[in-house]
Amino acid sequence: MDDVSRETSGGDPVSRETSPPVVAALAFAEDRLPLAERYAALLATAGVERGLIGPREAPRMWDRHLLNCAMLTEALPDEASVADLGAGAGLPGLVLGIARPDLTVTLVEPLERRTAFLREVVDALGLTRVEVVRARAEALHGQRVFDVVTSRALAPLGRLLAWSMPLVAPDGVLLAMKGRSLEEEIAAAEADLRRLGCASPEILELGAAWAQQGGLSTTRAVRVAHADPARVAWRPAADAEPRGPRPRRRSQRTAGRRHSG
Ligand SMILES: C[S@@+](CC[C@H](N)C(=O)[O-])C[C@H]1O[C@@H](n2cnc3c(N)ncnc32)[C@H](O)[C@@H]1O
């Protein structure tokens, strides 16, 4: 297996391609930026060699991937537990764990090749609050819940709701990165939203300040909460003890424009 912890030397093509733009200093604190740089380099080397990310992504690693994903942090409450479903090579989950050491992050990914890479990166970067779970999202239903369930490029909204909402704590939210066709996806998911007892989805445009300074696009996301948290009948497992106290509702550290979808 490749050693993903290898360093890139100062003047080589990989470090030139993956060196961060100035705006990265806004997304990552001084002590976290070196971890983000290391992750970018690992994605551009081992990630590309092992087919986890396309070779053409290397030069746009920061704009299109790391910074785009980091914009999601604007909508994450302090100290939240976060599950990233279909984490792939770690986008957005690993970026969130790097940018926000207050979070506990669970990367959920069924493919062994990908979870092996994720574990190697987590070890290489010493991310003690990031765990990797090899599973399909549905396999965790009834076993785990999280304050926030994130995803990027996993499934259309209807299927995403079915996979994600059973993992969302009563006062938690689904927070999925989505593209320009979000409004149509919301319309198409109307029956799923009703069936799963969801509140009206909110469309978020995140990262406006960084986008302006760095000439980047903002990140579009949809946030969905339970319509009636008191009615969320989550139990840990059929034979387990009745569930304990609900997770506290945390203050939303939210920015970006919001409107109902
Ligand atoms: C298109 S990739 C996106 C990866 C990453 N989120 C990104 O944006 O680069 C979708 C990922 O979801 C995973 N996946 C597919 N079905 C899943 C399921 N039911 N539960 C969790 N992950 C799943 C796949 O193995 C794959 O790694």
The ligand as an ORCA input file, in Angstrom:
! r2SCAN-3c Opt
* xyz 0 1
  C     -19.374     10.632     -6.120
  S     -18.596     10.039     -4.686
  C     -18.410     11.548     -3.770
  C     -17.267     11.486     -2.800
  C     -17.009     12.763     -2.018
  N     -18.130     13.093     -1.157
  C     -16.690     13.900     -2.956
  O     -17.491     14.822     -3.077
  O     -15.607     13.893     -3.569
  C     -19.888      9.173     -3.798
  C     -19.349      8.334     -2.666
  O     -20.462      7.802     -1.948
  C     -20.189      6.467     -1.604
  N     -21.501      5.808     -1.399
  C     -22.328      5.270     -2.327
  N     -23.447      4.780     -1.750
  C     -23.347      5.046     -0.425
  C     -24.187      4.793      0.700
  N     -25.366      4.182      0.579
  N     -23.758      5.202      1.919
  C     -22.573      5.840      2.062
  N     -21.741      6.102      1.026
  C     -22.118      5.704     -0.199
  C     -19.372      5.935     -2.766
  O     -18.590      4.809     -2.403
  C     -18.510      7.156     -3.116
  O     -17.298      7.155     -2.416
*
